[in-house]
Amino acid sequence: MDRRARARDLLVSALAEVDAELAAPRYRLGRDQLDTCRATLAGYLAALDAGDLPPRRDRGEGLGRIIVDSWPYDVPLGNAILQAERAWRNC
């Protein structure tokens, strides 16, 4: 599987997990943070699908800061988001 396809799969999966958390909260995460994650991941996916990716050096990893600074370490959703963002950065 090439990097773009893997990034797309991880982004779709992370978006589904964020949507599930928004629909039925399990981990007591901030709604505004989840909304930010959802909007950012959706933007990554749209850019990937459109083939309109910025240069790799300009692809930030801002969601990691939200997750590391604010979320408990044992929340699996955080890992899914981090993997998706890292895959997007490296595709």
C-alpha positions, 0 to 999 in steps of 0.5 A: 500500500502506498503512503497516500492510500495508507494516510487516507485509510488512517484519516478515514478511521480516525474521523470515524472514531472522532465521530463516534466519540462525539455521538457517544462520549466515553472518555470525557474529552472536550467537545471543542477539542474533538471538533478541532480534531474533526475539522483538521482531519477532514481538511487533511482528507480533503487535501489528500483527495484533491491532490493539493498537499502542501510541501512536507515541511509545511505540514504541521502536527498540531493535533499532537499538542492538543492530545499530549497536553490535555488528554489522558494517555490511555485514550485509544482515540488519541493514538488513532489521531496521532497515527493519521496525522503522522501518515498525512505528514509523511505521505 
